[in-house]
């Protein structure tokens, strides 16, 4: 039952977002220009912050594992680099989205 109660705030916020989305989308394009810039800045800022934290945690875990068992370093290298590439790809994806949002500022 406790897992069900964890979803109550999520559902409440989603419902609230549905009700206020009409007002947000009805804004005139000139008024929405500032919000697009803020959205692009926040998107890349949070993506870089999350990517840096994720990569730091992954690197720490791999280095701790290698320090405890040096023979496992050969087996840990490939998954580590694949994981780092996937984390970085999410940051690049957020950068692309921010770049495309910023392209709407001149329109």
C-alpha positions in Angstrom: 0.0 0.0 0.0 2.9 2.3 0.7 4.1 2.1 -3.0 0.7 3.4 -4.1 0.8 6.4 -1.8 4.1 7.4 -3.4 2.4 8.0 -6.7 -0.2 10.5 -5.3 2.1 13.6 -5.6 3.1 12.5 -9.1 -0.5 12.2 -10.3 -1.4 15.4 -8.6 1.3 17.3 -10.4 0.5 15.7 -13.7 -3.1 16.7 -13.3 -2.1 20.3 -12.4 0.2 20.4 -15.4 -2.7 19.4 -17.7 -4.9 22.1 -16.3 -2.4 24.9 -16.7 -1.0 23.8 -20.0 -3.7 25.6 -21.9 -2.8 28.9 -20.4 0.9 28.3 -21.1 0.3 27.3 -24.7 -2.1 30.2 -25.3 0.7 32.8 -24.8 1.5 35.0 -27.7 4.8 34.1 -29.5 6.5 37.4 -28.4 5.7 36.7 -24.8 6.9 33.1 -25.0 10.4 34.1 -26.3 11.8 34.5 -22.8 10.4 31.2 -21.6 12.0 29.4 -24.5 15.4 30.8 -23.6 14.9 30.0 -19.9 13.8 26.4 -20.9 16.8 25.9 -23.0 19.2 27.2 -20.3 17.6 25.0 -17.6 17.6 22.0 -19.9 21.3 22.1 -20.6 22.1 23.1 -17.0 20.3 20.2 -15.4 21.6 17.8 -18.1 25.2 18.7 -17.4 24.7 18.6 -13.7 23.0 15.2 -13.8 25.6 13.8 -16.3 28.5 15.0 -14.2 27.1 13.5 -11.0 26.3 10.2 -12.9 29.7 10.0 -14.4 31.4 10.8 -11.1 29.4 8.1 -9.3 30.2 5.5 -12.1 33.9 6.3 -12.0 34.0 6.1 -8.2 32.3 2.7 -8.3 34.6 1.3 -10.9 37.7 2.7 -9.1 36.6 1.2 -5.8 35.9 -2.1 -7.5 39.4 -2.2 -9.1 41.0 -1.1 -5.8 39.3 -4.1 -4.0 40.0 -6.6 -6.8 42.8 -5.5 -9.3 42.3 -8.7 -11.4 38.8 -7.5 -12.3 40.0 -4.4 -14.1 40.1 -6.0 -17.5 36.4 -7.1 -17.1 35.3 -3.7 -15.8 36.8 -1.5 -18.5 34.3 -2.2 -21.4 31.1 -1.8 -19.3 32.6 1.3 -17.7 33.3 3.0 -21.0 30.0 2.0 -22.5 28.2 3.4 -19.4 30.2 6.6 -19.7 29.3 6.9 -23.3 25.6 6.4 -22.6 25.6 9.0 -19.8 27.4 11.5 -22.1 24.9 10.8 -25.0 22.0 11.9 -22.7 23.9 15.2 -22.1 24.5 15.6 -25.8 20.8 14.9 -26.5 19.8 17.6 -24.0 22.3 20.0 -25.6 20.6 19.3 -29.0 17.2 20.0 -27.6 18.4 23.2 -26.0 20.0 24.2 -29.3 16.7 23.5 -31.2 14.7 25.4 -28.6 17.1 28.3 -29.0 16.6 28.3 -32.7 12.9 29.1 -32.1 13.9 32.4 -30.4 14.6 34.1 -33.8 11.3 33.0 -35.3 
